[in-house]
Amino acid sequence: MPLPALLRRLGLAATLPLLAGCSALGALNDVSTPLGVYELRAPDTLPTARRTAAHDIIVEVPTTSGVLETDRILIRPDPLQAQYLPNVRWGDEAPLMLQTLLLRSLEGTDGFRYVGRRPLSGRGDYALLTELVDFHAEPSPTGPEATVRLRMTSRLVREADARVVSTRTFTATAPAASTETPALIAAFDQASDAVMVDFSQWVLATVGG
């Protein structure tokens, strides 16, 4: 199916040029019709620590590119094109939602004395710095299916001397049976769960008890 026809069938919102301050993205949110809201949650099943380490882990807000600094759900018909799913949004901007997922996943391991967005006092023992690289759905050019892709790079930094203890890139894909919103959200959830499990295991193995 030609790409224009595919996009009309999906009803995707075309991306406007990104101006300073993401004014184009802001304009998308100024519509009168309320958008349906979705959120992702940490997996129910996570690796668990043998004991709780006496470490405070500070999860910084992930960095990302301009097209992901929004609460809109990103669609990439091709690698160089960015569009947004119409009529729906995430419950928070993608970097903030990812920060919450990382935090809740680490909390779920029971592996650390404290996991938070900011230290209780002074500084934490380790800071988690993450870059969100990919977080989008890719419609199939030949059928109704789509693939959701999530990729992020995380660094554990020891606060005492600003030394990078470990760096790792996490990648997951998940199939969606169609480009309907429920199918896409389920695929986002599946990819997120896979990354959060691997991420939690990595942090536990690196600085856990």
N, C-alpha and C positions, 0 to 999 in steps of 0.2 A: 504494500500500500504506500503511495507517495507520502512523504513526510507532511505536507500541508494537510492532506486528508486525515492522516493519523492524529495530528494535533487538534483538528476540528472535532474528531470523534472523542478525544479525551477531554476536550473543553478546557485546555490548559490556558492559564493566564500568561500572556507574553510578558517577558521581562522588559522593563523600561531601562534606559541608560542609567547607570549608577553615577549619581552626582555626589558632590561633597555632602557629608552628613547623611548619606543614603536617603536623600529626599524622595527618590523614586519609590523606594521600598516603603517609605512612610505614606506616600500617596496611596499605595495599595491598601493600606489599613484604614483609609478614610472613607470607605464605602459605608452606605447606610445599612446594608444587610449584615446581621451578625454572622461571624464565621464559626463553623463547627470547630471545637477544640479537642485535641488529642494530646496525650502525654505517654511517655515511655517510663517504665519502672524497672528497678533492679531485679535481676533474676530471683526466683524463689529458692533455687538451689545454687549455692556457692561453695567454693572450697572453704574449709574451716581450719583454723590454726590449732596446733597442738597445745599451745599456751599463748597467753596475751603478752606481747612484747611491750616493754615500758617506753614506747615511742609515741610522740605526737606527730601525726601526718597532716599537713596542710595542703588542701586541694585548691590550687589556684584556678581562676576562670580560664578555660582553654582559649587559645588564640585560633583564628581562622581567617578565611578570605571574606571579602565583602559580601558575596552572594549568600553566605551562610550566616552572616550577622543579622539574622531576622528570625521571626517566628513562623515564617511561611515555609511550606514543605517543598523542597527543591526537586525539580525534574530536569534531567539532562537528556534530550533527544539525541544529542551527539556531544562529544567531549568539549566542544567549544561553545555550546549553547546552554543558557540557564533560563528556566521558566519555573513557574510556581503553580502548584495544584490549586484550583479555584475553590472558594467557599469554605476552606478549612485552614487551620493553622495549628502549630504546636502550642502547648500551654505556656511556653516561655521561649525566648530566643535560643537557637540551637546551642551556642556555647554554654549558656546558663543551664539548659536542660542536661547537657553532657556533664557539667560539673556536679549536678545533683546525682546523676547516675553513678559517677565515679565514687562520690562520697558514700552513697548508700551501699554500694557494692563492697567497699572496704569495711564499712561498719558491719555488714552482714557476715564477714569472716570471723568476727570476734578476735581479731589478731592484734589489735593495737589499743593502747591506753586511751587514745583520743584521735578522732578523725573529724576535721572541721574545715570551714572556709577561711577561718582566721585563728591565730593562736590564742590560747586562753590567757597567756601572759608572755611578754617578751617575744620569743620566737619558738617555732616548732622544732622538732628534731630533723624532719625531712619535709621538703616541699615537693609537690607533684606538679610538674609543668607539662601541659599537653597541648598539642596542635591538632585541631580537627581538620583533616585533609579532604575527606569525602564523606558526604552524608546525603545521599540522593537516590532517586529511582531512575532507572534507565528503561524506557519502553522498548520492547522488541520491534525491530523494523519489519518483521515478517509475520507477526501474529499478535494476539491480544495480551500476551504475557509481558511481564516486566521483571527486572532484577534490581534489588536494593543493594547499595554498596555503602559500607562504613569503613573508613580507614582513619586511624589516628596514631600519632607518635607521642609517647610519654617519656619524660625524664624524671628520675628521682634524684633530687639534689640535697646533699647534707648541708643543713643550715649553718653549722658551726664553721665550716671553711668554704662554703659554696662549691663543693666538689660534686660533679655529676657522678653518682654511684652507678647508675645503669640507665640505658636508653633502649627502648624497644618500640617497634611499629606493630600495630594490631590491625588486622584486616578481616572482614567477613562479608560474605554476600548471601542473599536469601532470595528465593524465587517468589514471585507473586503470580497467581493464576490469571489475574486480569489487572487492568489499570483502574478498577473501581477503588474508591477510597478505603473500604474495609480490608480489601486484599493487600493494598500497599502498606497500610498501617501494620497489619499482621507481619508482613515481611520486614518492615523496619524493626519491629519488636524482636523477631527471630535473630536478625543480624546483631542487634544491640545486646541481646542475651549472650550470644557467642563471644563477643568482644569483652563484655564485662567479666565473664568467667575466666577467660585467658588473662585479662588484666589483673584480676584479683590474685590469681595464682602467681603471677610474676612478682607482684609487690610482696606477697607473703614469702616467696622463695628468696627475695633479695634482702629484705630488712625485717621480716617477721620473726616470731619466736621459734 
